[in-house]
């Protein structure tokens, strides 16, 4: 009968300690990553790129309602589609004055269509093309969604030169 003596395999203490420290560090990194990612808002991820079909529909309905109210000279209703931050800095009278001076084509529009909708770091951007006196006027609408309330922050006309430059 042959007897084999098995010697226990042992790592030198310094090597074992080093490996355990490395494992602890990796576990710490993993836990930290999980904790940090669980704290991030899913809305931040949704803010990047094209709008979903449902989001586009809601945004288009919101802007359509505002433009229709402007065309009907229903200023209070049109103003109600503005973001709270806009309303805090621009009164209803100022809103009406700006529309009458700079956006007359919204009052007398002959229809409008929607272009690209994008989620940006600032909120939502929607392109709107307004038909007015045989010409097309392109507006870039910026909206925010705060506490589940959609609101128009700004509408800026994009000139043909701006469109070519981008």
C-alpha positions as CSV (number, residue, x, y, z in Angstrom):
1,X,0.0,0.0,0.0
2,X,1.3,3.3,-1.0
3,X,0.6,6.3,1.2
4,X,0.6,9.7,-0.1
5,X,1.1,12.6,2.2
6,X,-0.8,15.6,1.1
7,X,0.6,18.8,2.4
8,X,-1.8,21.6,2.9
9,X,-1.4,24.4,0.5
10,X,-0.9,27.7,2.2
11,X,-0.4,31.1,0.8
12,X,2.1,33.3,2.4
13,X,0.3,35.7,4.7
14,X,1.2,38.8,2.8
15,X,-0.1,37.4,-0.5
16,X,-3.4,36.4,1.1
17,X,-3.8,39.8,2.7
18,X,-3.2,41.5,-0.6
19,X,-5.8,39.3,-2.4
20,X,-8.4,40.0,0.4
21,X,-7.8,43.7,0.1
22,X,-8.2,43.5,-3.6
23,X,-11.5,41.6,-3.3
24,X,-12.7,44.1,-0.7
25,X,-11.9,47.0,-3.0
26,X,-13.7,45.3,-5.9
27,X,-16.8,44.7,-3.7
28,X,-16.7,48.3,-2.5
29,X,-16.5,49.6,-6.1
30,X,-19.4,47.3,-7.1
31,X,-21.6,48.4,-4.2
32,X,-20.7,52.1,-4.8
33,X,-21.6,51.8,-8.5
34,X,-24.9,50.2,-7.7
35,X,-25.7,52.8,-5.1
36,X,-24.8,55.7,-7.3
37,X,-26.8,54.4,-10.3
38,X,-29.8,53.7,-8.1
39,X,-29.8,57.4,-7.0
40,X,-29.8,58.7,-10.6
41,X,-33.1,59.9,-12.0
42,X,-34.5,57.8,-14.9
43,X,-35.8,61.2,-16.3
44,X,-32.2,62.2,-17.0
45,X,-31.8,59.2,-19.3
46,X,-35.1,60.0,-21.0
47,X,-34.0,63.6,-21.6
48,X,-31.5,62.5,-24.3
49,X,-32.5,61.9,-27.9
50,X,-35.8,61.8,-29.8
51,X,-39.1,62.0,-28.1
52,X,-41.2,58.8,-27.8
53,X,-44.4,58.7,-29.9
54,X,-46.5,59.2,-26.8
55,X,-44.4,62.2,-25.6
56,X,-44.5,63.7,-29.1
57,X,-48.3,63.5,-29.1
58,X,-48.6,65.2,-25.7
59,X,-46.1,68.0,-26.7
60,X,-47.9,68.5,-30.1
61,X,-51.3,68.7,-28.4
62,X,-49.9,71.2,-25.8
63,X,-48.4,73.5,-28.5
64,X,-51.5,73.1,-30.8
65,X,-53.7,74.2,-27.9
66,X,-51.6,77.3,-27.2
67,X,-51.4,78.3,-30.9
68,X,-55.2,77.8,-31.3
69,X,-55.8,79.9,-28.2
70,X,-53.6,82.6,-29.7
71,X,-55.4,82.5,-33.0
72,X,-58.7,82.8,-31.1
73,X,-57.4,85.8,-29.1
74,X,-58.0,83.8,-25.9
75,X,-54.9,85.3,-24.2
76,X,-55.6,83.8,-20.8
77,X,-55.9,80.3,-22.2
78,X,-52.8,80.8,-24.4
79,X,-50.9,82.1,-21.4
80,X,-51.9,79.0,-19.3
81,X,-49.8,76.8,-21.6
82,X,-46.6,78.7,-20.6
83,X,-44.3,77.2,-18.0
84,X,-44.6,78.5,-14.5
85,X,-41.1,79.9,-14.7
86,X,-42.2,81.9,-17.8
87,X,-45.3,83.2,-16.0
88,X,-43.2,84.3,-13.1
89,X,-41.1,86.6,-15.2
90,X,-43.6,87.6,-18.0
91,X,-47.1,89.0,-17.2
92,X,-50.1,88.2,-19.3
93,X,-50.1,91.8,-20.7
94,X,-46.4,91.4,-21.7
95,X,-47.1,88.0,-23.3
96,X,-49.9,89.5,-25.4
97,X,-47.7,92.4,-26.4
98,X,-44.8,90.1,-27.5
99,X,-47.2,87.9,-29.6
100,X,-48.8,91.0,-31.2
101,X,-45.4,92.5,-32.1
102,X,-43.2,89.6,-33.0
103,X,-45.4,86.6,-33.6
104,X,-48.4,88.0,-35.5
105,X,-48.2,85.0,-37.8
106,X,-49.4,82.8,-34.9
107,X,-52.6,84.9,-34.6
108,X,-53.2,84.7,-38.4
109,X,-51.7,81.3,-39.1
110,X,-53.0,79.2,-42.0
111,X,-52.0,76.0,-40.4
112,X,-49.0,74.5,-38.8
113,X,-47.1,71.2,-38.8
114,X,-44.7,69.5,-36.4
115,X,-41.1,68.6,-37.1
116,X,-38.5,67.0,-34.8
117,X,-39.1,66.6,-31.1
118,X,-36.0,66.1,-28.9
119,X,-35.3,65.5,-25.2
120,X,-32.5,67.8,-24.2
121,X,-30.6,68.5,-21.0
122,X,-32.9,71.6,-20.6
123,X,-36.2,69.9,-21.3
124,X,-38.0,69.2,-24.6
125,X,-37.5,70.9,-27.9
126,X,-40.1,70.8,-30.6
127,X,-39.9,72.2,-34.1
128,X,-43.1,73.8,-35.5
129,X,-43.6,75.0,-39.0
130,X,-46.3,77.7,-39.3
131,X,-48.0,78.6,-42.7
132,X,-48.5,82.3,-43.0
133,X,-49.3,84.3,-46.2
134,X,-47.8,81.7,-48.5
135,X,-44.6,81.4,-46.4
136,X,-43.4,78.9,-43.9
137,X,-42.1,80.2,-40.5
138,X,-40.1,77.7,-38.4
139,X,-40.3,78.0,-34.7
140,X,-38.2,76.1,-32.1
141,X,-40.3,75.6,-29.0
142,X,-38.6,74.9,-25.7
143,X,-40.7,73.2,-23.0
144,X,-40.2,72.0,-19.5
145,X,-41.9,69.2,-17.6
146,X,-41.9,70.0,-13.9
147,X,-44.1,68.2,-11.4
148,X,-45.9,66.6,-14.3
149,X,-46.8,70.0,-15.8
150,X,-45.7,70.6,-19.3
151,X,-45.0,74.3,-20.1
152,X,-43.7,76.4,-22.9
153,X,-40.6,78.3,-21.9
154,X,-39.8,79.9,-25.2
155,X,-40.6,79.9,-28.9
156,X,-37.8,81.2,-31.1
157,X,-38.1,81.7,-34.9
158,X,-35.4,79.9,-36.9
159,X,-34.4,81.9,-39.9
160,X,-33.4,80.2,-43.2
161,X,-29.8,81.2,-42.5
162,X,-29.9,79.5,-39.1
163,X,-31.3,76.3,-40.7
164,X,-28.6,76.2,-43.4
165,X,-25.9,76.8,-40.7
166,X,-27.0,73.8,-38.6
